[in-house]
């Protein structure tokens, strides 16, 4: 994980990394959250399960969204 402490509540045990897409097996829930298969280009990378604070990476300026479609 890039962050070790939640910026929202200070928890050192609540942060989970998002996995997007269909997992091919069981997910280790102590480390990961399933984010679904619809990716917008501005999705959270991590979330704190204790307070709900989400961490986002910087948006990609090369991705342009138009009525639900993305182009590069």
C-alpha positions as CSV (number, residue, x, y, z in Angstrom):
1,X,0.0,0.0,0.0
2,X,1.1,3.5,-0.6
3,X,-0.5,4.9,2.5
4,X,0.0,3.2,5.9
5,X,-2.2,5.5,8.0
6,X,-5.7,6.7,7.2
7,X,-5.8,10.5,6.6
8,X,-9.4,10.6,7.8
9,X,-9.3,8.9,11.2
10,X,-5.6,8.0,11.8
11,X,-6.2,4.2,11.7
12,X,-3.2,2.1,11.0
13,X,-5.2,-1.1,10.5
14,X,-8.3,0.0,8.5
15,X,-6.8,0.8,5.0
16,X,-7.7,-1.6,2.2
17,X,-6.5,-1.6,-1.4
18,X,-9.2,-1.7,-4.1
19,X,-9.0,-4.6,-6.7
20,X,-11.0,-3.8,-9.9
21,X,-12.4,-6.5,-12.2
22,X,-13.4,-10.0,-11.5
23,X,-11.1,-11.8,-9.0
24,X,-10.1,-15.3,-10.1
25,X,-10.4,-16.6,-6.5
26,X,-11.0,-15.6,-2.9
27,X,-9.9,-12.1,-1.9
28,X,-7.9,-11.6,1.3
29,X,-10.4,-9.2,3.0
30,X,-7.8,-8.1,5.5
31,X,-5.9,-6.4,2.6
32,X,-8.3,-5.8,-0.3
33,X,-11.8,-4.5,-1.3
34,X,-13.5,-5.4,-4.5
35,X,-14.2,-2.3,-6.6
36,X,-16.3,-3.8,-9.4
37,X,-15.7,-3.9,-13.1
38,X,-16.8,-0.4,-14.2
39,X,-13.7,1.7,-14.1
40,X,-14.0,5.5,-14.7
41,X,-10.4,6.6,-14.5
42,X,-11.1,8.5,-11.3
43,X,-11.7,5.6,-8.9
44,X,-10.3,5.2,-5.4
45,X,-7.2,3.2,-4.9
46,X,-7.7,2.6,-1.1
47,X,-10.4,2.9,1.5
48,X,-10.5,2.9,5.3
49,X,-13.0,0.3,6.5
50,X,-13.2,2.1,9.8
51,X,-14.3,5.6,8.7
52,X,-14.9,5.3,4.9
53,X,-12.2,7.7,3.9
54,X,-11.1,7.1,0.2
55,X,-7.8,7.7,-1.3
56,X,-7.6,8.6,-5.0
57,X,-4.6,8.8,-7.3
58,X,-4.2,11.9,-9.5
59,X,-6.7,11.8,-12.4
60,X,-5.3,10.9,-15.8
61,X,-5.7,14.0,-18.0
62,X,-5.4,11.8,-21.2
63,X,-8.7,10.1,-20.3
64,X,-11.8,12.0,-21.5
65,X,-15.2,10.9,-20.4
66,X,-18.2,11.5,-22.6
67,X,-21.7,10.2,-21.7
68,X,-20.2,7.1,-20.0
69,X,-17.6,6.4,-22.6
70,X,-13.9,6.9,-22.3
71,X,-11.4,7.8,-25.0
72,X,-7.7,8.1,-24.9
